Amino acid sequence: MGAAYHIFGKTVQPHQLALATLGSVVLLVIPKPWTVKPAHPSINASSPEEDKFVKEWLAKHDVAV
């Protein structure tokens, strides 16, 4: 058999180390699909008319993604 690494007193084969590294990178890079994203950001209107206008505009221009 080929060379092996000794990590924390354990013998680790190079292919096992490569697979563990790739798996760790994939888990860190892929976005988490189970996180819930809010539909719209909160509306901080200074008046009720502005709040109504923004809600109507969002309802009118809402595009299904």
Residue frames as qw, qx, qy, qz and C-alpha x, y, z in Angstrom:
[[0.000, 0.890, 0.456, 0.000, 0.00, 0.00, 0.00],
 [0.369, 0.658, -0.021, 0.656, 1.10, 3.62, -0.52],
 [0.235, 0.150, -0.449, 0.849, 2.04, 6.32, 1.90],
 [0.364, -0.718, -0.578, -0.130, -0.27, 7.41, 4.69],
 [0.003, 0.611, -0.234, 0.757, -0.49, 10.42, 6.94],
 [0.452, -0.347, -0.718, 0.400, -0.53, 10.31, 10.72],
 [0.167, -0.513, -0.057, -0.840, -3.04, 12.84, 12.04],
 [0.560, -0.488, 0.289, -0.604, -3.77, 12.97, 15.78],
 [0.386, -0.332, 0.845, -0.163, -2.22, 9.52, 16.17],
 [0.774, 0.338, 0.486, -0.225, -4.44, 7.96, 13.50],
 [0.339, -0.139, 0.688, 0.626, -3.37, 6.66, 10.12],
 [0.485, 0.671, 0.280, -0.487, -5.21, 8.45, 7.31],
 [0.617, 0.216, 0.580, 0.487, -4.99, 7.45, 3.67],
 [0.110, -0.192, 0.224, 0.949, -4.54, 10.24, 1.10],
 [0.186, -0.342, -0.672, -0.630, -7.85, 9.52, -0.65],
 [0.356, -0.650, -0.651, 0.167, -9.73, 9.72, 2.67],
 [0.283, -0.488, -0.134, 0.815, -8.09, 13.06, 3.39],
 [0.011, 0.020, 0.466, 0.884, -9.00, 14.35, -0.08],
 [0.273, -0.506, -0.734, -0.361, -12.65, 13.27, 0.27],
 [0.367, -0.647, -0.510, 0.431, -12.92, 14.83, 3.72],
 [0.205, -0.331, 0.079, 0.918, -11.45, 18.09, 2.42],
 [0.110, -0.196, -0.596, -0.771, -13.82, 18.21, -0.56],
 [0.339, -0.586, -0.732, -0.081, -16.80, 17.39, 1.66],
 [0.331, -0.573, -0.354, 0.661, -15.90, 20.14, 4.12],
 [0.085, -0.171, 0.265, 0.945, -15.52, 22.73, 1.36],
 [0.207, -0.356, -0.707, -0.574, -18.85, 21.76, -0.21],
 [0.358, -0.637, -0.660, 0.175, -20.67, 22.01, 3.13],
 [0.275, -0.526, -0.173, 0.786, -19.23, 25.47, 3.73],
 [0.054, -0.126, 0.413, 0.900, -19.85, 26.84, 0.22],
 [0.172, -0.417, -0.771, -0.450, -23.35, 25.57, -0.62],
 [0.304, -0.299, 0.175, -0.888, -26.08, 27.87, 0.73],
 [0.143, 0.114, 0.906, -0.381, -28.37, 26.34, 3.30],
 [0.238, -0.286, -0.642, -0.671, -31.71, 25.55, 1.62],
 [0.390, -0.544, -0.737, 0.093, -33.58, 25.24, 4.93],
 [0.171, -0.285, -0.278, 0.901, -33.08, 28.87, 5.95],
 [0.166, 0.765, 0.621, 0.027, -36.24, 30.93, 5.65],
 [0.252, 0.050, 0.123, 0.959, -35.95, 34.25, 3.87],
 [0.212, 0.555, 0.472, -0.651, -38.52, 36.97, 4.51],
 [0.484, 0.628, 0.567, 0.222, -40.84, 37.77, 1.61],
 [0.233, 0.813, 0.082, 0.527, -40.25, 41.53, 1.81],
 [0.380, 0.068, -0.464, 0.798, -38.15, 43.73, 4.05],
 [0.139, -0.667, -0.605, 0.413, -39.98, 45.64, 6.74],
 [0.179, 0.692, 0.302, 0.631, -41.53, 48.94, 5.69],
 [0.369, -0.436, -0.379, 0.729, -40.44, 51.85, 7.87],
 [0.115, 0.660, 0.420, 0.613, -42.89, 54.46, 6.64],
 [0.156, -0.001, -0.357, 0.921, -43.09, 57.87, 8.24],
 [0.458, 0.102, 0.170, -0.867, -46.83, 58.20, 7.61],
 [0.622, 0.217, 0.716, -0.230, -49.83, 55.91, 7.03],
 [0.619, 0.711, 0.000, -0.333, -50.17, 57.25, 3.46],
 [0.200, 0.674, -0.696, -0.144, -46.60, 56.30, 2.66],
 [0.393, -0.163, 0.891, -0.158, -47.12, 52.85, 4.18],
 [0.679, 0.464, 0.470, -0.319, -50.25, 52.35, 2.07],
 [0.487, 0.771, -0.287, -0.293, -48.46, 53.55, -1.08],
 [0.003, -0.540, 0.840, 0.061, -45.52, 51.18, -0.57],
 [0.508, 0.051, 0.833, -0.210, -47.79, 48.19, 0.10],
 [0.668, 0.616, 0.258, -0.329, -49.87, 48.93, -3.00],
 [0.345, 0.759, -0.499, -0.237, -46.76, 49.38, -5.13],
 [0.194, -0.367, 0.910, -0.022, -45.31, 46.07, -3.90],
 [0.614, 0.276, 0.692, -0.262, -48.61, 44.27, -4.54],
 [0.597, 0.732, 0.016, -0.328, -48.80, 45.76, -8.05],
 [0.395, 0.733, -0.549, -0.075, -45.18, 44.99, -8.96],
 [0.632, -0.377, 0.665, -0.125, -44.80, 41.65, -7.16],
 [0.646, 0.449, -0.546, -0.289, -43.20, 39.16, -9.54],
 [0.941, -0.256, 0.197, -0.101, -43.23, 35.47, -8.67],
 [0.022, 0.715, -0.688, -0.121, -39.65, 34.24, -8.56]]
